[in-house]
């Protein structure tokens, strides 16, 4: 027989065994054991080999189009839909949308290859593997909750940049709460924590980074608005009152669950809000519960223990009293106290000498001021008001500058220019002897 026959290694291995069967050197049962086939399959192969020779061993569909091949027209229709509606979507998210809304039935891998061919997706190179010590998940829901703020252009230029506050459960990877805020501030975290606590209760431990909202990072705090008399931040003091332990991560990798959730949210949540035409924080916060439910359905895992470690709020734990700014002050002889460049004159029927130099607590709930003495609220009048100079933290500088530019139309360039001594400075005139 002349010509070339293309065979697979598996098919070529069968020739020697079938030749031995033809010559009755081995039995069919032995041949079946060698080729790891049934005796019935051996009989069929032997019949084909006697009739057609080596050609009888080649698969009849070799070189033919598979019966399961996706029609090119369907793939092209899917690519056209992506070009119209989902231009910057990745293969996974595009496949989910096409399956849910456009009736696409072929696999994600088929779509990914088609997107690469049409220039809609670029295959990613493998990153250099960096090994980090593995940490087992906590066993129960609410045992450890990771919290973080993710500043990003969430509305793709439809409004200024803002921050998404994210609470992720360590045991299940569930999103327990999401909330948009202008920036990562104490008041923003108080509002998000209130909504979280009202929905789920108190977690055992909160795992956060070393942001100034959670931890005093300087030996001398720059402002009394940052820490209380015990050296804690306002947020830390509130968590202590609620008996929620706060742990500080030493690196982003340590709180990897919330960091990975941030990456996913910056991809999926941005595109979902674009599809729904959401252009402001209020509408986005109304949409987030629906998004959280869908996200958890896709990405949450089953915890090792079915127990829920969240604790209910006690009747005496008033979030209005706890989730607010609190400061300790000492009354003067005239029963006045200074706060935020204002002097508050206490109005009381008690003898003045009783309250002189008495410690009081000032509670500031988003500008609503209350002054407490021995668990009793005091009446006051504002005696005078002084000009206020505000100290802006570095992380909030861009937000303040952007707000000023929007209100005034004056562009400001913020740059960190190092100080250069003039030519006649004594440092320049100094010469070593």
Buried (B, 14 or more C-beta within 10 A) or exposed (E): EEEEEEBEEEBEEBBEBBEBBEEEEEEEEBBBEBBEBEEEEBBEBBEBBEEEEBEBBBEEEEEEEEEEEBEEEBBEBBBEBBEEBBEBBBBEBBBBBBBEEEEBEBEBEBBBBBBEEBEBBEEEEEEEEEEEEEEEBBBBBBBBBBBBBBBBEBBEEEBBBBBBBBBBBBBBBBBBBBBBBBBBBBBBBBBBBBBBBEEBBBBBBBBBBEBBBBBBEEEEBEEBBBBBEEEBBBBBBBBBEBEBEBEBBEEEEBBBBBBEBBEBBBBBBBBBBBEEEBBEBEBBBEBBEEBBEEBBEEBBEEBEEEEBBBBEBEEEBEBEBBBBBBBEBEBBEEBBBBBBEBBBBBEBEEEEEEBEEBEBBBBBBEEEBBBBBEEEEBEBEEEEEEEEEEEEBEBBEBBBBEEEEEEEEEEEEEEEEEEEEEEEEEEEEEEEE
